[in-house]
């Protein structure tokens, strides 16, 4: 009787796992179809599986240096006004086994030949960053915007250039939403909300926000 109970439990668990996988796959397929439809409305190209060469172009950014099992998906490419833009889902894993953590976010990417931004990384600050600062982990702060400095970790190779890039308007913008992440290097800029994917019906608004961010720094 005990063997039968154990066998029934195992079968039940396997069936549950199978159901979860099927539901997840259907949800991802539905998301891809909705994003493809959004791409068509905006006259963007769409690729369900991203080009590895495109991911290679992004390797200089902090986001793409994290973890393993990196995956690019649902890539929309087109124009927002005169801007060339790419929007895509990006996933990676940190840790391993039962301690692994999966991260998924929607990222917007810009590249312009006439843009030359200092290399910087801006992301929400956490307790580990604060501990790191005790041991010399640098963070660029602004006395005029204590909330910005408290809630965001801003790093860059050229502190003076980064400070000049983050003017009053940029700092106020990020203080209005304390969970954003932005990175830049020369002609490239990416913008995202760590661990969050944008719903297909919000893609156009996400692009508008990305253009807004780009405008802040191009000034």
SERO-4910 file (N, C-alpha, C, O; in steps of 0.05 Angstrom, whole numbers):
BEGIN
 pado doro    nc1    nc2    nc3   cac1   cac2   cac3    cc1    cc2    cc3    oc1    oc2    oc3
  Unk    A     17    -24      0      0      0      0     17     25      0     12     45    -14
  Unk    A     39     24     16     57     47     18     70     53     -9     73     76    -18
  Unk    A     78     31    -23     90     34    -50     71     47    -69     78     65    -85
  Unk    A     46     39    -68     25     50    -86     21     79    -80     17     95    -98
  Unk    A     21     87    -54     17    115    -47     40    132    -57     36    154    -68
  Unk    A     65    122    -54     89    136    -63     88    139    -93     93    161   -104
  Unk    A     80    117   -107     79    118   -136     58    138   -145     62    153   -164
  Unk    A     35    139   -131     14    158   -138     23    187   -134     17    204   -150
  Unk    A     38    191   -113     48    218   -108     68    227   -130     67    250   -139
  Unk    A     86    209   -137    106    214   -158     92    221   -184     99    240   -198
  Unk    A     72    205   -191     57    209   -216     42    236   -215     42    251   -235
  Unk    A     31    242   -192     17    267   -189     35    291   -192     29    311   -204
  Unk    A     59    289   -179     79    311   -181     88    315   -210     90    338   -219
  Unk    A     94    293   -224    102    294   -251     81    307   -269     86    322   -287
  Unk    A     56    299   -264     34    310   -279     31    340   -274     25    355   -293
  Unk    A     35    348   -249     33    376   -243     55    392   -257     50    414   -268
  Unk    A     80    381   -256    102    394   -269     97    397   -299    102    418   -312
  Unk    A     86    375   -311     80    375   -339     59    396   -346     62    410   -366
  Unk    A     39    399   -329     18    419   -333     30    447   -332     23    465   -348
  Unk    A     47    452   -312     59    478   -309     76    485   -334     75    508   -343
  Unk    A     91    466   -344    107    471   -368     90    477   -392     96    496   -407
  Unk    A     69    462   -395     51    467   -418     38    495   -416     37    509   -436
  Unk    A     29    502   -392     17    528   -388     37    551   -394     31    571   -407
  Unk    A     62    547   -385     83    567   -389     89    570   -418     92    592   -428
  Unk    A     91    548   -433     97    549   -461     75    563   -477     80    578   -495
  Unk    A     50    557   -469     27    570   -482     28    600   -477     22    616   -495
  Unk    A     35    608   -452     36    636   -445     58    650   -461     54    673   -470
  Unk    A     81    637   -464    103    649   -480     95    652   -509    102    671   -522
  Unk    A     82    632   -520     73    633   -548     53    656   -552     55    670   -571
  Unk    A     35    659   -533     15    680   -534     29    707   -533     21    726   -547
  Unk    A     49    710   -516     64    735   -513     78    741   -540     77    764   -549
  Unk    A     91    721   -551    105    726   -577     86    734   -599     93    752   -614
  Unk    A     63    722   -600     43    729   -620     33    758   -617     30    772   -636
  Unk    A     29    765   -591     20    792   -586     41    813   -592     35    835   -602
  Unk    A     67    807   -587     88    825   -593     93    827   -623     99    848   -633
  Unk    A     89    805   -637     91    806   -666     70    824   -678     75    839   -696
  Unk    A     45    821   -667     24    839   -676     30    868   -670     24    885   -687
  Unk    A     42    873   -647     49    901   -640     70    911   -659     70    934   -668
  Unk    A     89    894   -666    111    901   -685     99    909   -712    107    928   -725
  Unk    A     80    893   -721     67    898   -747     52    925   -747     52    939   -767
  Unk    A     39    931   -724     24    956   -722     43    980   -724     37   1001   -735
  Unk    A     67    976   -712     86    998   -712    105    998   -736    123   1014   -738
  Unk    A    101    978   -754    118    974   -777    147    968   -769    166    977   -781
  Unk    A    150    952   -748    175    942   -739    179    914   -750    159    900   -755
  Unk    A    204    905   -752    209    877   -758    207    861   -732    210    873   -711
  Unk    A    203    835   -734    200    819   -710    215    793   -714    213    780   -735
  Unk    A    229    784   -693    242    758   -692    238    745   -665    244    757   -644
  Unk    A    226    722   -666    220    708   -640    245    700   -626    247    701   -601
  Unk    A    265    692   -641    291    684   -630    312    705   -639    316    709   -663
  Unk    A    324    717   -620    343    738   -626    369    728   -640    376    705   -636
  Unk    A    381    745   -654    406    740   -668    429    740   -648    433    761   -634
  Unk    A    445    719   -646    468    719   -627    488    741   -633    501    751   -614
  Unk    A    490    749   -658    508    771   -664    499    798   -652    515    814   -644
  Unk    A    473    801   -650    462    825   -638    468    825   -608    476    846   -597
  Unk    A    465    802   -595    472    800   -566    501    806   -562    509    817   -541
  Unk    A    518    798   -581    547    802   -578    553    832   -578    572    841   -566
  Unk    A    537    848   -592    541    877   -593    536    890   -566    544    912   -561
  Unk    A    521    876   -549    512    887   -523    530    879   -500    525    887   -477
  Unk    A    550    862   -505    565    850   -483    580    870   -465    588    862   -443
  Unk    A    584    895   -475    598    914   -459    581    926   -436    592    939   -418
  Unk    A    555    921   -437    537    932   -416    537    913   -392    539    889   -394
  Unk    A    533    925   -368    533    910   -343    512    888   -344    517    865   -336
  Unk    A    488    895   -353    466    875   -353    473    849   -367    467    828   -357
  Unk    A    487    851   -389    493    827   -405    518    813   -396    527    793   -408
  Unk    A    531    823   -374    554    809   -363    546    792   -339    562    778   -327
  Unk    A    520    793   -332    510    779   -308    502    750   -314    491    744   -335
  Unk    A    508    732   -296    497    705   -296    504    688   -320    525    692   -333
  Unk    A    487    668   -326    491    649   -347    464    642   -360    444    653   -352
  Unk    A    465    623   -378    440    615   -392    425    639   -404    401    643   -400
  Unk    A    440    656   -418    429    681   -429    412    676   -454    420    661   -471
  Unk    A    389    689   -454    371    685   -477    359    711   -486    350    727   -470
  Unk    A    359    714   -512    347    737   -525    322    728   -540    323    707   -554
  Unk    A    300    742   -538    275    733   -551    257    757   -558    261    779   -547
  Unk    A    239    752   -576    218    772   -583    231    800   -589    225    820   -576
  Unk    A    248    800   -610    262    824   -617    247    841   -638    241    831   -659
  Unk    A    240    865   -630    227    884   -648    247    905   -656    261    917   -639
  Unk    A    250    910   -682    269    930   -692    255    949   -711    239    940   -729
  Unk    A    260    974   -708    248    994   -726    257   1022   -720    279   1026   -710
  Unk    A    239   1041   -726    246   1069   -721    225   1082   -704    201   1077   -706
  Unk    A    234   1099   -686    217   1117   -670    224   1145   -678    243   1156   -668
  Unk    A    209   1156   -697    217   1181   -709    242   1176   -726    241   1160   -744
  Unk    A    263   1191   -720    288   1187   -735    307   1168   -721    330   1164   -731
  Unk    A    298   1156   -700    316   1138   -684    313   1109   -692    291   1099   -696
  Unk    A    336   1096   -694    336   1067   -697    334   1055   -669    348   1063   -651
  Unk    A    315   1036   -666    310   1025   -639    305    995   -640    295    985   -660
  Unk    A    313    982   -619    308    953   -615    296    949   -588    305    960   -568
  Unk    A    275    933   -587    262    926   -561    261    895   -560    254    882   -579
  Unk    A    269    884   -537    270    855   -536    268    845   -507    273    859   -488
  Unk    A    261    819   -505    261    806   -479    288    793   -475    300    781   -493
  Unk    A    299    796   -450    325    785   -444    323    770   -418    313    781   -398
  Unk    A    334    746   -417    333    730   -393    360    718   -387    376    712   -405
  Unk    A    366    715   -361    390    702   -353    386    690   -325    366    696   -311
  Unk    A    405    673   -317    402    659   -291    427    665   -274    449    664   -284
  Unk    A    423    670   -248    445    672   -230    444    649   -210    422    638   -204
  Unk    A    467    641   -200    468    618   -181    464    592   -196    464    591   -220
  Unk    A    459    571   -180    455    545   -192    439    527   -173    437    532   -149
  Unk    A    427    506   -185    411    487   -169    388    500   -155    374    517   -167
  Unk    A    384    493   -130    361    504   -115    366    533   -107    347    547    -98
  Unk    A    390    543   -111    396    571   -105    396    588   -130    403    612   -129
  Unk    A    387    578   -153    387    593   -177    364    613   -177    343    609   -164
  Unk    A    368    635   -191    348    656   -193    346    665   -222    367    670   -235
  Unk    A    322    666   -233    318    673   -261    309    702   -263    291    711   -249
  Unk    A    322    716   -282    315    744   -286    305    748   -315    318    739   -334
  Unk    A    283    761   -317    271    767   -344    263    797   -344    250    807   -326
  Unk    A    271    810   -365    264    838   -368    262    846   -398    273    832   -415
  Unk    A    247    867   -403    245    878   -430    264    901   -431    264    919   -414
  Unk    A    280    902   -452    301    922   -455    297    938   -480    289    927   -501
  Unk    A    302    964   -480    302    980   -504    331    989   -509    346    997   -491
  Unk    A    339    988   -534    366    994   -542    367   1015   -564    352   1013   -583
  Unk    A    384   1035   -561    388   1056   -581    417   1057   -589    435   1051   -572
  Unk    A    422   1063   -613    450   1068   -623    449   1090   -644    435   1088   -664
  Unk    A    466   1110   -639    467   1133   -658    496   1140   -662    511   1143   -643
  Unk    A    503   1144   -687    530   1151   -694    538   1179   -684    561   1184   -678
  Unk    A    517   1196   -681    523   1224   -672    521   1227   -642    520   1250   -632
  Unk    A    520   1205   -627    517   1206   -598    543   1195   -585    554   1175   -594
  Unk    A    553   1209   -565    577   1201   -551    574   1205   -521    581   1226   -511
  Unk    A    563   1186   -508    558   1188   -479    580   1175   -463    592   1156   -472
  Unk    A    587   1186   -440    606   1173   -423    595   1146   -413    571   1143   -410
  Unk    A    613   1127   -409    603   1101   -400    593   1102   -372    608   1111   -354
  Unk    A    568   1094   -367    557   1094   -340    537   1072   -337    526   1061   -357
  Unk    A    532   1065   -312    512   1045   -305    495   1057   -282    506   1064   -262
  Unk    A    469   1059   -286    451   1069   -265    431   1047   -259    417   1038   -278
  Unk    A    429   1039   -234    409   1018   -227    401   1022   -198    416   1034   -182
  Unk    A    378   1012   -190    370   1015   -162    391   1004   -143    402    982   -147
  Unk    A    395   1018   -121    416   1010   -102    404    991    -82    381    994    -73
  Unk    A    419    970    -75    410    951    -55    430    949    -31    450    963    -31
  Unk    A    424    933    -12    440    931     12    468    922      7    487    930     21
  Unk    A    472    905    -14    499    895    -20    516    917    -32    540    918    -27
  Unk    A    503    935    -47    518    958    -57    527    976    -34    550    986    -34
  Unk    A    509    980    -15    516    997      8    539    985     24    556   1000     33
  Unk    A    538    959     28    560    946     42    586    949     26    607    954     38
  Unk    A    584    946      0    608    948    -17    621    975    -15    645    978    -18
  Unk    A    604    996    -12    615   1023    -10    634   1026     14    652   1043     13
  Unk    A    628   1011     35    646   1012     59    674   1003     52    693   1011     64
  Unk    A    675    985     32    701    974     24    711    986     -3    728    974    -16
  Unk    A    701   1010     -9    712   1024    -32    697   1022    -58    706   1031    -78
  Unk    A    673   1009    -57    657   1006    -81    645   1033    -87    628   1043    -72
  Unk    A    652   1045   -110    646   1073   -115    616   1077   -123    604   1060   -136
  Unk    A    605   1100   -116    578   1108   -123    578   1138   -126    587   1152   -108
  Unk    A    569   1148   -149    569   1177   -154    543   1188   -143    521   1182   -152
  Unk    A    546   1205   -123    523   1217   -109    521   1247   -115    541   1260   -123
  Unk    A    497   1258   -111    492   1287   -115    480   1298    -90    458   1289    -82
  Unk    A    493   1317    -77    482   1329    -53    455   1343    -58    438   1344    -40
  Unk    A    451   1353    -82    426   1368    -89    402   1349    -91    379   1358    -91
  Unk    A    408   1323    -95    386   1303    -98    391   1279    -80    399   1258    -90
  Unk    A    386   1282    -54    392   1261    -35    376   1235    -40    386   1213    -36
  Unk    A    351   1238    -49    335   1214    -54    346   1199    -77    347   1174    -77
  Unk    A    354   1213    -98    366   1200   -121    392   1185   -112    396   1162   -120
  Unk    A    408   1198    -97    433   1187    -88    429   1163    -69    445   1144    -69
  Unk    A    408   1165    -53    402   1143    -34    392   1118    -48    398   1096    -40
  Unk    A    376   1122    -68    361   1100    -80    374   1088   -105    367   1066   -114
  Unk    A    393   1103   -117    406   1094   -141    436   1090   -138    449   1105   -124
  Unk    A    446   1070   -152    475   1066   -154    483   1076   -181    474   1065   -202
  Unk    A    500   1096   -182    510   1107   -207    540   1104   -208    554   1114   -191
  Unk    A    549   1091   -229    578   1086   -232    587   1093   -260    571   1091   -279
  Unk    A    612   1102   -262    622   1109   -289    652   1111   -288    664   1116   -267
  Unk    A    665   1107   -311    694   1108   -312    705   1136   -309    726   1140   -298
  Unk    A    690   1156   -319    698   1184   -317    677   1199   -301    656   1207   -312
  Unk    A    681   1201   -275    661   1213   -257    653   1241   -265    630   1248   -264
  Unk    A    673   1257   -273    666   1285   -281    647   1285   -305    628   1301   -306
  Unk    A    653   1268   -325    636   1268   -349    608   1257   -342    588   1267   -353
  Unk    A    606   1237   -324    581   1226   -316    564   1247   -302    540   1250   -307
  Unk    A    577   1262   -283    563   1283   -269    551   1304   -288    529   1313   -284
  Unk    A    567   1310   -308    558   1330   -327    535   1320   -344    517   1335   -352
  Unk    A    534   1293   -348    512   1281   -364    486   1280   -348    465   1284   -360
  Unk    A    488   1276   -322    465   1274   -305    457   1302   -294    464   1309   -271
  Unk    A    445   1318   -311    436   1344   -303    412   1343   -285    402   1322   -278
  Unk    A    402   1367   -278    379   1370   -260    355   1355   -271    341   1342   -255
  Unk    A    349   1357   -296    325   1344   -308    327   1314   -306    308   1300   -300
  Unk    A    351   1303   -312    355   1274   -310    352   1264   -282    338   1243   -278
  Unk    A    363   1277   -263    361   1268   -235    332   1269   -225    323   1251   -211
  Unk    A    318   1290   -232    290   1293   -224    273   1271   -237    255   1260   -225
  Unk    A    279   1264   -262    265   1243   -276    267   1217   -261    247   1203   -257
  Unk    A    291   1210   -253    295   1184   -240    284   1184   -211    276   1163   -201
  Unk    A    283   1207   -199    271   1209   -172    241   1204   -174    229   1196   -154
  Unk    A    229   1208   -197    200   1203   -200    193   1174   -204    170   1166   -201
  Unk    A    213   1157   -209    209   1128   -212    235   1115   -203    255   1116   -218
  Unk    A    235   1103   -180    260   1094   -167    267   1065   -174    283   1053   -159
  Unk    A    256   1054   -195    262   1026   -201    272   1022   -230    269   1001   -241
  Unk    A    283   1043   -241    292   1042   -269    322   1036   -271    337   1040   -251
  Unk    A    330   1026   -294    359   1020   -299    366   1031   -326    351   1027   -345
  Unk    A    388   1045   -328    397   1056   -353    428   1053   -355    442   1057   -335
  Unk    A    437   1045   -378    466   1043   -383    473   1055   -410    457   1055   -428
  Unk    A    497   1067   -411    505   1079   -436    535   1076   -440    550   1072   -421
  Unk    A    543   1077   -465    571   1076   -472    574   1086   -501    567   1072   -520
  Unk    A    585   1110   -504    590   1122   -530    563   1125   -546    546   1141   -537
  Unk    A    560   1112   -568    536   1115   -585    513   1097   -577    492   1098   -590
  Unk    A    516   1082   -555    495   1062   -547    483   1069   -520    496   1080   -502
  Unk    A    457   1062   -517    443   1066   -492    422   1044   -489    408   1038   -509
  Unk    A    419   1032   -466    398   1013   -460    382   1023   -436    393   1037   -419
  Unk    A    357   1016   -435    339   1024   -413    320   1001   -407    310    989   -425
  Unk    A    316    996   -381    299    973   -374    291    975   -344    301    992   -329
  Unk    A    273    958   -336    266    955   -308    274    927   -300    261    908   -309
  Unk    A    294    925   -283    305    899   -277    284    879   -266    269    885   -248
  Unk    A    283    855   -279    265    834   -270    236    838   -279    219    824   -269
  Unk    A    231    857   -296    204    863   -305    202    863   -335    218    875   -349
  Unk    A    182    848   -345    177    849   -374    153    867   -380    134    869   -364
  Unk    A    154    880   -402    133    899   -410    111    883   -425    117    867   -443
  Unk    A     86    887   -418     65    874   -431     63    884   -460     69    907   -466
  Unk    A     54    866   -479     53    874   -507     37    900   -512     45    915   -530
  Unk    A     16    904   -497      0    928   -502     13    954   -491      2    976   -495
  Unk    A     35    951   -477     49    974   -467     76    979   -481     91    997   -473
  Unk    A     81    965   -502    107    967   -516    110    996   -527    132   1007   -525
  Unk    A     90   1007   -539     93   1034   -551     99   1054   -529    115   1073   -534
  Unk    A     86   1052   -506     92   1070   -483    120   1066   -473    133   1086   -465
  Unk    A    129   1041   -473    157   1035   -465    177   1049   -483    197   1060   -475
  Unk    A    171   1048   -509    188   1061   -529    189   1091   -524    210   1104   -525
  Unk    A    166   1102   -518    164   1131   -513    181   1138   -488    195   1159   -488
  Unk    A    180   1121   -468    196   1127   -444    226   1125   -451    242   1141   -441
  Unk    A    233   1105   -467    261   1103   -475    271   1127   -491    293   1137   -486
  Unk    A    254   1137   -509    261   1161   -524    264   1185   -505    282   1201   -508
  Unk    A    247   1186   -485    248   1208   -465    275   1207   -450    288   1227   -446
  Unk    A    283   1183   -442    309   1179   -429    332   1188   -447    350   1202   -438
  Unk    A    331   1179   -471    352   1186   -490    354   1216   -493    376   1227   -495
  Unk    A    331   1229   -494    331   1258   -497    344   1272   -473    357   1293   -477
  Unk    A    340   1261   -449    352   1273   -425    382   1274   -428    395   1294   -421
  Unk    A    394   1253   -438    423   1252   -440    435   1264   -465    457   1274   -464
  Unk    A    420   1265   -486    430   1278   -510    432   1308   -507    448   1321   -521
  Unk    A    417   1319   -488    420   1348   -483    448   1354   -471    453   1378   -465
***
